[in-house]
Amino acid sequence: MKNFWRCPTISKELVINEKIRDKEVRVISDSGEQLGVMPTKEAQLMASSKSLDLVQISPNANPPVCKIMDFGKYKYEQARKEKESKKKQKIITVKEVRLRPGIEQNDLNTKANNAIKFLKKGDKVKVELRFRGRELGHKDIGKEVMLKFLDIVKEFGEPAKAPAFEGNNMVVIIDPKK
Protein backbone atom coordinates (compact mmCIF):
# COMPACT_ATOMS: atom_id res chain seq x y z
CA MET A 1 0.00 0.00 0.00
CA LYS A 2 1.32 3.42 -0.96
CA ASN A 3 1.51 6.25 1.50
CA PHE A 4 -0.17 9.34 0.17
CA TRP A 5 0.83 12.76 1.39
CA ARG A 6 -2.25 14.69 2.38
CA CYS A 7 -2.60 18.36 2.98
CA PRO A 8 -3.71 18.99 6.56
CA THR A 9 -7.17 20.48 6.68
CA ILE A 10 -7.31 24.17 7.40
CA SER A 11 -9.60 24.75 10.34
CA LYS A 12 -11.37 28.00 11.01
CA GLU A 13 -11.40 27.18 14.70
CA LEU A 14 -8.75 28.92 16.75
CA VAL A 15 -6.44 26.95 19.05
CA ILE A 16 -6.73 28.05 22.67
CA ASN A 17 -5.00 27.51 26.02
CA GLU A 18 -3.62 23.97 26.56
CA LYS A 19 -4.25 22.95 22.95
CA ILE A 20 -1.36 25.18 21.80
CA ARG A 21 1.51 22.73 21.14
CA ASP A 22 4.35 25.15 20.26
CA LYS A 23 7.29 25.61 22.65
CA GLU A 24 7.57 29.37 22.16
CA VAL A 25 5.00 31.94 21.08
CA ARG A 26 4.90 35.68 20.43
CA VAL A 27 2.39 37.15 22.87
CA ILE A 28 0.11 40.16 22.49
CA SER A 29 -1.62 41.37 25.66
CA ASP A 30 -5.36 41.99 26.03
CA SER A 31 -4.73 45.75 25.67
CA GLY A 32 -2.92 45.17 22.33
CA GLU A 33 0.72 45.72 23.35
CA GLN A 34 3.45 43.26 22.33
CA LEU A 35 4.90 41.28 25.23
CA GLY A 36 7.50 39.52 23.08
CA VAL A 37 8.51 35.88 22.56
CA MET A 38 8.12 33.61 25.59
CA PRO A 39 7.55 29.96 26.45
CA THR A 40 3.97 28.78 25.97
CA LYS A 41 3.59 27.70 29.62
CA GLU A 42 4.56 31.18 30.82
CA ALA A 43 2.09 32.80 28.42
CA GLN A 44 -0.67 30.45 29.60
CA LEU A 45 0.07 31.31 33.23
CA MET A 46 -0.05 35.02 32.39
CA ALA A 47 -3.43 34.60 30.69
CA SER A 48 -4.90 32.48 33.48
CA SER A 49 -3.73 34.98 36.13
CA LYS A 50 -5.89 37.60 34.36
CA SER A 51 -8.66 34.94 34.05
CA LEU A 52 -8.49 35.20 30.25
CA ASP A 53 -7.61 32.77 27.45
CA LEU A 54 -4.46 32.43 25.34
CA VAL A 55 -5.63 32.26 21.71
CA GLN A 56 -3.38 31.38 18.78
CA ILE A 57 -4.31 33.93 16.08
CA SER A 58 -1.49 33.32 13.57
CA PRO A 59 -0.29 29.70 13.64
CA ASN A 60 1.85 29.96 10.48
CA ALA A 61 4.10 32.75 11.76
CA ASN A 62 7.53 31.95 13.19
CA PRO A 63 7.08 31.85 16.17
CA PRO A 64 3.26 31.57 16.21
CA VAL A 65 1.39 34.66 17.44
CA CYS A 66 -0.96 34.32 20.40
CA LYS A 67 -3.20 36.91 22.02
CA ILE A 68 -4.53 37.12 25.53
CA MET A 69 -8.30 37.66 25.32
CA ASP A 70 -11.70 36.55 26.60
CA PHE A 71 -12.42 33.83 24.04
CA GLY A 72 -16.13 33.52 24.86
CA LYS A 73 -16.63 37.25 24.35
CA TYR A 74 -14.62 37.10 21.11
CA LYS A 75 -16.76 34.26 19.70
CA TYR A 76 -19.95 36.07 20.73
CA GLU A 77 -18.88 39.27 18.96
CA GLN A 78 -17.86 37.34 15.81
CA ALA A 79 -21.30 35.66 15.72
CA ARG A 80 -23.01 39.02 16.24
CA LYS A 81 -21.01 40.63 13.40
CA GLU A 82 -21.87 37.74 11.10
CA LYS A 83 -25.57 37.99 11.99
CA GLU A 84 -25.51 41.76 11.43
CA SER A 85 -23.91 41.36 7.99
CA LYS A 86 -26.60 38.85 7.01
CA LYS A 87 -29.31 41.35 7.97
CA LYS A 88 -27.92 43.92 5.53
CA GLN A 89 -27.88 41.46 2.62
CA LYS A 90 -30.79 41.65 0.22
CA ILE A 91 -31.60 38.54 -1.75
CA ILE A 92 -32.81 39.39 -5.24
CA THR A 93 -34.80 36.76 -7.04
CA VAL A 94 -35.60 36.68 -10.73
CA LYS A 95 -39.25 36.03 -11.56
CA GLU A 96 -40.23 34.98 -15.07
CA VAL A 97 -43.14 36.08 -17.26
CA ARG A 98 -43.77 34.30 -20.57
CA LEU A 99 -45.53 35.90 -23.52
CA ARG A 100 -46.48 34.89 -27.06
CA PRO A 101 -46.57 37.11 -30.17
CA GLY A 102 -50.34 36.63 -30.64
CA ILE A 103 -51.26 37.63 -27.07
CA GLU A 104 -54.42 39.72 -26.65
CA GLN A 105 -54.40 43.08 -24.84
CA ASN A 106 -56.24 41.86 -21.70
CA ASP A 107 -53.86 38.91 -21.31
CA LEU A 108 -50.91 41.26 -21.82
CA ASN A 109 -52.30 43.56 -19.08
CA THR A 110 -52.69 40.59 -16.70
CA LYS A 111 -49.08 39.50 -17.32
CA ALA A 112 -47.91 43.10 -16.88
CA ASN A 113 -49.79 43.37 -13.56
CA ASN A 114 -48.03 40.23 -12.33
CA ALA A 115 -44.69 41.70 -13.39
CA ILE A 116 -45.52 44.98 -11.60
CA LYS A 117 -46.36 43.02 -8.45
CA PHE A 118 -42.93 41.33 -8.63
CA LEU A 119 -41.15 44.65 -9.29
CA LYS A 120 -42.87 46.27 -6.28
CA LYS A 121 -41.49 43.46 -4.08
CA GLY A 122 -38.01 44.31 -5.37
CA ASP A 123 -37.54 41.25 -7.59
CA LYS A 124 -36.11 41.33 -11.09
CA VAL A 125 -38.41 40.15 -13.87
CA LYS A 126 -37.31 38.13 -16.88
CA VAL A 127 -39.75 38.59 -19.75
CA GLU A 128 -39.56 35.82 -22.33
CA LEU A 129 -41.50 36.09 -25.60
CA ARG A 130 -41.62 32.67 -27.27
CA PHE A 131 -41.86 32.20 -31.01
CA ARG A 132 -43.01 28.87 -32.45
CA GLY A 133 -43.12 27.68 -36.03
CA ARG A 134 -44.25 30.32 -38.50
CA GLU A 135 -44.21 33.02 -35.82
CA LEU A 136 -40.44 33.20 -36.32
CA GLY A 137 -41.09 34.84 -39.68
CA HIS A 138 -42.90 37.73 -37.94
CA LYS A 139 -40.39 38.91 -35.37
CA ASP A 140 -41.64 42.49 -35.85
CA ILE A 141 -45.00 41.54 -34.26
CA GLY A 142 -43.13 40.06 -31.28
CA LYS A 143 -41.03 43.22 -30.99
CA GLU A 144 -44.25 45.32 -30.85
CA VAL A 145 -45.71 43.10 -28.10
CA MET A 146 -42.48 43.37 -26.09
CA LEU A 147 -42.43 47.19 -26.45
CA LYS A 148 -46.10 47.40 -25.34
CA PHE A 149 -45.25 45.28 -22.29
CA LEU A 150 -42.24 47.46 -21.43
CA ASP A 151 -44.40 50.58 -21.86
CA ILE A 152 -46.96 49.23 -19.35
CA VAL A 153 -44.34 48.45 -16.65
CA LYS A 154 -42.01 51.42 -17.30
CA GLU A 155 -42.96 53.35 -14.12
CA PHE A 156 -42.08 50.36 -11.88
CA GLY A 157 -38.93 49.10 -13.60
CA GLU A 158 -36.55 49.65 -16.46
CA PRO A 159 -34.96 47.07 -18.75
CA ALA A 160 -31.31 46.25 -18.02
CA LYS A 161 -30.66 46.18 -21.78
CA ALA A 162 -32.63 46.11 -25.02
CA PRO A 163 -34.64 42.96 -25.84
CA ALA A 164 -32.41 40.33 -27.41
CA PHE A 165 -32.96 37.00 -29.13
CA GLU A 166 -31.84 33.77 -27.48
CA GLY A 167 -32.70 31.01 -29.90
CA ASN A 168 -36.46 31.15 -30.57
CA ASN A 169 -37.11 33.51 -27.65
CA MET A 170 -36.89 37.27 -27.25
CA VAL A 171 -35.68 37.99 -23.73
CA VAL A 172 -35.39 41.13 -21.60
CA ILE A 173 -34.64 41.49 -17.89
CA ILE A 174 -36.39 44.33 -16.04
CA ASP A 175 -34.78 45.78 -12.91
CA PRO A 176 -37.02 47.38 -10.27
CA LYS A 177 -36.81 51.17 -9.89
CA LYS A 178 -35.33 52.33 -6.62
Secondary structure, DSSP 8 states (H G I E B T S, - for coil): -----------SS-EEGGG---SEEEEE-TTS-EEEEEEHHHHHHHHHHTT-EEEEEETTSSS-EEEEE-HHHHHHHHHHHHHHHHHH-----EEEEEE-TT--HHHHHHHHHHHHHHHHHT-EEEEEEE--GGGGG-HHHHHHHHHHHHHHTTTTEEESS--EEETTEEEEEEEE--
